[in-house]
Every structure is written in C-alpha cells, then in structure tokens.
Amino acid sequence: MGLPKVAFICVHNSCRSQMAEALGKKLAADVFDSFSAGTETKPQINQDAVRLMKQVHGIDMEETQHSKLLEDIPAVDIVVTMGCNVECPYLPCRYREDWGLDDPSGMEDEKFLEVMNTIEANIINLKERIDNKSV
C-alpha cells in the first residue's frame, strides 16, 4: 500500500509549504511521503527560505523542488494547510489540519527561522501521530 501521502498546501507554494515539504522529506520520509502545492505558482521558491534552509538544514530546495499547482501532485491522504489568511486551497483527503503559520516573506531572518522551527516541530509531531496511527 505504501506510505501515506501528505500535501503541504498554501496559495503560492513558494515559502512555508516548500519548507514543510523539504523538512518532511528530511525528517519523516520513513513514515510519510511529502508533497507541496498551491492554487498559484511563483517563478521561483522564496530566496530567503532557500538560503536559510540551506544554512540550517543543508537542504537546497532549488535542486529538489519547484512551485507546483494542486493538480501537479498525486492524490493524497493528509492535507496540511499553512495558514493562508485567505481562503485556503481545497484538496480531497481523509484527514486535514491547519498549522496557522504567518507568511514570513519580506521579513527579517529571525521571522523566517521562527516559522522554520515551528514547521520542523510540527513535522516531527505529525510523524509521531501518523506512526502511532492517531491520524
């Protein structure tokens, strides 16, 4: 049957959802498959997110990821919305949750790192819940 598929989604798929996909692949690949997508795309992933993910986690998101639309990813089991502050995109799934994260785009590194650390903690928590079959 394979691992459950988790989609991290937001409107533009350029910052928070991209960080979540990358951290999901790094920290939870043994428990779930990670994807990210949005209802719109940007020409490139947020460059502050790219730089800080490389510095902190050694992940080069520009090598492994790109901005994707909802229809560009496979059917998923779990959807995690980032906290869109508008109408979050809808994707069919068996379980859904919202992480309520503010978009750090255009802010200083401290805000990016705060969001990145929250995403990392949430990924670890989600991994434990999926592994324990509570999600």
Rosetta blueprint (number, residue, H / E / L):
1 M L
2 G L
3 L L
4 P L
5 K E
6 V E
7 A E
8 F E
9 I E
10 C L
11 V L
12 H L
13 N L
14 S L
15 C L
16 R H
17 S H
18 Q H
19 M H
20 A H
21 E H
22 A H
23 L H
24 G H
25 K H
26 K H
27 L H
28 A L
29 A L
30 D L
31 V L
32 F L
33 D E
34 S E
35 F E
36 S E
37 A E
38 G E
39 T L
40 E L
41 T L
42 K L
43 P L
44 Q L
45 I L
46 N L
47 Q H
48 D H
49 A H
50 V H
51 R H
52 L H
53 M H
54 K H
55 Q H
56 V H
57 H H
58 G L
59 I L
60 D L
61 M H
62 E H
63 E H
64 T H
65 Q L
66 H L
67 S L
68 K L
69 L E
70 L H
71 E H
72 D H
73 I L
74 P L
75 A L
76 V L
77 D L
78 I E
79 V E
80 V E
81 T E
82 M L
83 G L
84 C L
85 N L
86 V L
87 E L
88 C L
89 P L
90 Y L
91 L L
92 P L
93 C L
94 R L
95 Y E
96 R E
97 E E
98 D E
99 W L
100 G L
101 L L
102 D L
103 D L
104 P L
105 S L
106 G L
107 M L
108 E L
109 D H
110 E H
111 K H
112 F H
113 L H
114 E H
115 V H
116 M H
117 N H
118 T H
119 I H
120 E H
121 A H
122 N H
123 I H
124 I H
125 N H
126 L H
127 K H
128 E H
129 R H
130 I H
131 D H
132 N L
133 K L
134 S L
135 V L
